Amino acid sequence: MGRGKFKSKPTGRRQFSTPEDMLAGTSNRPRTFRQKEAEHEEEEPEEVSGDESGEESEEETSKKKGTQGVIEIENPNLVKPKTLKARDVDVGKTTELSRREREEIEKQRAHERYMRLQEQGKTEQAKKDLERLALIRQQREDAAKKREEEKAAKEQKKAEARK
């Protein structure tokens, strides 16, 4: 078997069992694993009596794969699907919002409340803006009066020059 360019890699030395090898019992799987497996299977059927045999067969069918069968863990993050029938659904019931959704709604309401107060001129920023606006209006009025006076003074000089 050609190993190619990378001969030093450990992946080149792997030998996988074929289905024929596994059936013949000549696979490279450690024999101790088979012995432990056989011992584990022998321990379970010893305590079976006539009444308990039905109960144990139910337990074996619900046996989980891997470590789940050995260790029973209550996972708080595990979401169990809840099936509801259409007749059981409560239309009037409101769903609880997540923390982020609640915070977003509170933020929007606070912004709307602030904008309403801003329009009414009750916030500090609105008061500052109104003071600035009043000052600008006063300056414009003064500038307009000054222009009017200058214009009137020019017309008087022209009228005096004509005479």
C-alpha positions, 0 to 999 in steps of 0.5 A: 500500500502506497503511503505517499509523501507524508510517511512520518505521520501517524495516520499512515500506520492506521489499519482499519478492520473490514466487516469480514475481519470483524465477523471472523473475529480477527479484528484488531480490537482489544480482547479485554474490551470483549471480556468486560462487555461479557462480564457486564452482560452476565451480571444483569440477568442474574437477578431476574425473577418471574415478576421482575422480568417484565419490569426489567425488559422495559428498563432495557428498552429505555436504556440509553446509548453511551454514557447516558445509560451510566450517568443520569443527568438532569440538563437544565439547558435541555429543551423538551418539546412540548406538544400542544393540541389546538383545543388546549391553546390559550389565546388570551395568554401572553408569552413571557418576554426575554430580558433583552426584549423587555429591555428593548421595549423599556428603552423605546418607551423611555425614548418616546416619553423623553421626546414628548417632554422635549416637545413640551419644553420640560427637559433640560435640553429643551430649556437650553434650546429655547433660551438659545432660540430666544437669544438668537431672536433677540439678536436678529431683532436688534440687527433688523432695527439697526439696519432700519436705522441705517437705511433711514439715516442714508435716506435723510442724507440723500434728502439733505444732499438734494436740497 
